[in-house]
Amino acid sequence: MRANVFRPGGLVRPQRCDNIQCLAKRGAGRGGREQPVRSSKPAPDPAELPKPPAQNTDPVAAIPSSPIEKSAGEAKIDALFRELDTFELRIEEAHDDEDFLARLLEFDTEIAYPTEATMEALKENSSVNRLGVKSPGSGSAGTATKPLVTSTRLDAPGGVMRPRITVLGGGVIGLATAVVLQEAFPRGSVTVAARAFLQDTTSHGAAGLWEPVKLGSEQDPTQTDRWAGVTYQHLQRLHASADALAAGVICTPGYSLFSGGVDHAAPVGLPSWTSQASHVHRLSPTELNSFAQPYQGGFAYTTYICEGGRYLPYLTRRFQKAGGRLVVADPKTPDELEELLDEGNPKRLDCHVLVNCTGLDGARDLFGDMSVYPIRGQILRVRAPWIKSYYNVDNEHYIIPNIDTVVLGGTGQYSYEPKGPDAADRQHILGAACAHLPSLMHAEILEDWVGFRPGRPSVRQELGTWRGGLPVVHSYGHGGSGITLHWGVAEDNLVDVKFVLHGCWADRLANNDVSTST
């Protein structure tokens, strides 16, 4: 299919649109209805068609470039361009034409990359947020928001065609970010470089509960709730798909219980993040009395559990299927990272933008962030197939069902020690779990596991530069909420990468809206 593309000073058309979703939706005009592509040409003889290449690594490039009859949506777009040609208007000279801008924003088809001047004109004539613009004068409810950056093709002013992106970190934040980026830029190149993958990461051992926990005291709850909400919806869709088992996603009732007293009093109000979940309600006295020990208060909601040991392999397969690449790299100092990025290194990590999802050690060793700290977590995996619900007692102990096992936890010690399982912690975890559900005393213990979560006063989510000016998107410090927040964070990382690749970088540098790394 074809798409018209703005360039500074004029128009360039046609260009191939590489977005698979765009190919499926081409023809969606005003009102969003599908318009079939019709052709009066007879079907060609299959014997006369060119044979496909033996190794087809780029399915989009293999699409025939012969003329195709335009859909209704494309015809409207061409009419708009012909109007501009008739009046001999260049793009820069059309910024004050409010009617032109309003009609341009009507199209659902991916047609343009606004120049910086166009974006300024849009801001003056519309209600703008970071991700999109509303049509001029559209203050009423129900008006759709149109994205400023709507295509996977990056030949915008200051943009980069077929972007090369390197993600540092192989945990759930890094892998989810890589999946989102590679699927957004199908003809680009996304590489995940990490010292550890899969079972060697903290994310792999996580029970995978959706619930914001163990975040820094300075973390913005509004940002947390937004990320958590996006991830909740992602897990809902995944649970309803054929991939639920492979991804380790289950849906379960969740109970947060409080035993009372000074240290364990039930909260006066519900946590703000519960606004993102379903079936939230305070527990009645009858419900509270149904447990083996009395509780002063609590609430229940429907949550999702995304088992790390299944979800990371699922993300890895999805990323590689989309064309992504995994590289084992273990730079321990800023100089070693600089060597990996150096143009003279034949094995360098060649990229237009770097996404830093390194977590605990990488944030300190490579980027000099000494505000990160470890949160030691010890858990037990047991075989208890009769446990189907999640329980949190006093925000200290939890019981989380997975597909084949149940996870009992846990600890939240701000320390690297002890690195292995501790016998005293084990007994404490078992005692608390059995006090809540006495049947767990018959469960078979399968594994003791210890992981170190990347704590920080607040999540670092910002644009920055690396030494010689390479753009960096920093995204780490999610504490015990990596899986709870991962998809919302990954989508924010995509937005930040687009800001860099679409030429908005210079403005943010001029406004000092970035941080500078070592």
C-alpha positions, 0 to 999 in steps of 0.5 A, a space after each residue: 500500500 502507499 502513504 503520502 508523507 510530509 517533508 520540509 518544504 514540500 511533498 514526497 509521494 508515494 511512499 510504502 507504508 510498512 505498518 502491518 496494521 495500516 495495511 489491514 486498515 487501509 481504506 478506513 475513511 471518515 467514520 472509520 468504516 472499512 472501504 474495500 479496494 476494488 480493481 477492474 484488472 483481470 487476475 494475472 496468470 499465476 505462472 507469470 507472477 515473479 517467484 519469491 526469493 529463496 530467503 524472504 527475511 523482509 515480508 514487507 519488502 516483498 509486497 509488489 510495488 505495481 500500481 494499486 487502485 486507491 481506496 476511498 481513504 487514500 482518494 480523500 488524502 490525494 484530494 487534499 494534496 491536490 488542493 494544496 498543489 492547486 493553490 501552490 502552497 508549501 507545507 510551511 506556508 499552510 500553518 495558518 490555514 486552520 481549515 486545512 489543519 482541521 481537515 488533516 486531523 480527520 483522517 484515521 489513515 497514517 498520512 503525515 509527520 508534522 514538522 516542528 512548525 506544524 506542531 506549534 500551529 496545532 498547539 495554538 489551534 487545538 487541545 494537545 497532550 503528549 501523545 496526540 491532538 484533538 481537532 481544533 475547537 473540540 472541547 466536547 466529550 467523545 472527540 477522538 484523539 489523533 496521534 501526532 506520530 502515527 506511522 512506523 516509518 521514520 522519514 520525518 524531518 530529523 527522523 531516521 528510516 529503519 531505526 536501530 535501537 539498543 535496549 540494555 537489560 533482559 528483565 521484564 521491563 527490558 524485554 517488554 520494551 523491546 517487544 513494543 519497539 520491534 513491533 512498532 518498527 517492523 523494519 527497524 532493528 531492535 537489540 536487547 543487550 544484557 548480562 543475563 536472560 531468562 532464568 538468570 534474571 530476577 523477573 524470571 523468579 517472580 510470582 508475577 502478581 499484578 499489584 503495585 508493591 515496594 515502590 520508592 517513597 517519592 514515586 508519583 502515584 498518578 504515574 504508577 496508577 497509569 502504568 498499572 492500568 495499561 498493564 492490567 488491560 494488557 494482561 486482560 487481553 492476554 488472558 483472553 487470548 490463545 497465548 494465556 498458557 504460554 505466557 503464564 497468565 491467570 485471573 484470580 480473586 485477590 484479598 488484602 487483609 489487615 489484622 489490626 493494631 497500630 502496625 497493621 490497621 486497615 487503611 481508611 480508604 482504598 489504595 488509588 491503584 484499585 481504580 484500575 482493577 475490576 470487582 473492587 469492594 471492601 470485605 464485609 464482617 461475614 467475609 472477614 470471619 470466613 478465614 482461619 484467623 480474625 481480621 480487622 478489615 480488608 478489601 477484595 478485587 480481581 487481579 491477574 498473575 503473570 508467572 515470570 518463569 513462563 512470561 519471559 520465555 513468551 516475550 523472548 519468542 515474541 520479540 525474536 519472531 518480530 525480528 529482534 536480536 538478543 546479545 549477551 554483553 556484560 560491560 561493568 564500567 562506563 568505559 566498557 559500555 563506551 567501547 561497545 558503542 564505539 564506531 571502531 568496534 566491529 561488534 559494536 552495538 550500533 544504535 540511534 537511541 539507547 534504552 536503559 532498562 538495566 535495573 540494579 547493578 547497571 544503573 550504578 555501574 554504568 550510569 553512576 546512579 547511586 540512589 538505587 538500592 536492593 530489595 531482597 526477596 525470599 520466597 518458597 514454591 510449593 505444590 498446593 493445587 487447591 489454592 486458587 486465590 491470592 492473599 496478602 496479609 498486612 502487606 508483609 506475607 502473601 500467597 500467590 497461585 501460579 499455574 502449577 505451583 503456589 508462591 509463599 512470601 516473602 521478605 523486603 530487606 534492603 540488603 544484598 545479604 544473605 544472597 542465598 535462602 535463609 533458614 530463619 526467613 524460610 520458617 517465618 514465611 511458612 509460619 505466616 502462610 500456615 496461620 492464614 491457610 492451615 492446609 498449607 502445612 501439607 504442601 510439598 516444598 519445591 524450591 527456595 528462591 532469592 532475588 534482588 529487586 531494583 529499588 529507587 526513591 522514584 522510578 527513573 523515567 526520563 530522556 538523557 544523553 550518553 557521553 558524546 550525545 547519544 540519546 538515552 531513555 532511562 527506565 529503571 527502579 520499579 522495585 517489586 512492581 516490574 510485572 505490575 507496571 511493565 507494559 505501561 512503562 514499555 509504551 512510555 518508552 516507545 513514546 520517548 523513542 519516537 520523540 527522539 527519532 522524529 526530530 523533537 530531540 533538539 527542542 528538548 535539549 534546548 529546554 534542558 528537558 533531559 539528563 546527562 549521563 556519565 
